[in-house]
Amino acid sequence: MVSLTASQGLAIGFVGGAAATVIFIALAAFVFLRTSDIYGLGHWKLNIRTPLPSMWMNVGYWKKQDGGRIIHFDEAAANLLRKVVTTAGLLDQGAAACRSKRNETLAILDLGFGCGDQTWELARMVLSGGWHDFRYVGLTLNEAQVQTASRKICRQVATLDAQLEHPDESTTTAATPSSLTLRADAFHLFRANAARPETWAPRIREAVDSLSGENGRFTSRWLLALDCLYHFSPSRRPVFEYAARRLDANLMAFDLLLSDTAPARDVWAARAVGVFMGCPLRTFLTEAEYREQLVACGYDGESVTIRDITDDVFAGLVDFLDRQERALGQYGISLGGFKLAARLFRWFAESKVVRAVIVVAHTKEKST
């Protein structure tokens, strides 16, 4: 009997393992090629350029400033943010010049910030707002969104720094009416349940509380909630109270309200839909109930602005989803669950039982 040395055994084992690996790969390739149509359209996945240019997710505002219709989702989603911020008065150019002279500073607590597009678009708006300092804290329930948004912010800040070091005609920050520069450490993104402040970890609470502006560092403080508040459980009240009473932060938001004139059957249908969407049973409030809640949480009732934008939200979103379904269908791709969402938003658009609104509210002046 021939005996093998240890080195010979090792060599044979290595060769055997390599051969097994080659056989496994060959079998996997054979199965893949036999069970898939290599001449079909499945290779669309190979033609996507990453990182993706945008990962916006809100219902969008589908009308341009000149009254024309928006057709692209990312443009409409960014436009909704701009509409909210404009309604809050943060993009007023006359006010921007005054803020620049007074060295005013801005702090924002953003609830449900998504994958970073909302965060960076807001930062770009701030650059032209005349502010001299800026701090941002964002909260979301999804850890993947935290990581995606963090990577995006780091990339964008680095790109902006490079543009400032080597400016050219395309650099948009040259006309900034303030000395503000955006730094990566101005952004703080966390995974947390924004609806329940009592559950926030100490480091998260510390970051949020820093927005209150010790020694008056931040002269303007805002709570931003873009298309997320109706999901908050048990209700919007805990975070509204925290923002108003602890941070002295004004509110700017996009939210959904219940129509004052909807028949009872439609009201209960809307409440059932809300539960199906993962919302509390009474998440949809009438305008009067919403105003009462804001006042009870510490906001000045006289300052509350609720602007109905229903006609420029649901219909445009439904049209887009229909177009996208047809376009993707040519490549064998389905919108999946978004088709059900399209039917829901079509009902909202036609019945008007649920209204799309922008809400702006200011805190009550502290007594001296």
Secondary structure, DSSP 8 states (H G I E B T S, - for coil): -----HHHHHHHHHHHHHHHHHHHHHHHHHHHHHHS-TTSSGGGGGG--SS-S----S----B-TTS-B---HHHHHHHHHHHHHHHTTTT-HHHHHHHHHHT-EEEEEEES-TTTHHHHHHHHHHHTTT-SEEEEEEEES-HHHHHHHHHHHHHHHHHHHHHHHS--TT-SGGG-SSS----GGGEEEEE--TT-GGG--HHHHHHHHGGG-GGG--SEEEEEEES-GGG-SS-SHHHHHIIIIIS--EEEEEEEEE-SS--HHHHHHHHHHHHHTT--TT--B-HHHHHHHHHHHTB-GGG-EEEE-GGGTHHHHHHHHHHHHHHHHTTT---TTHHHHHHHHHHHHHH-SEEEEEEEE-B-----
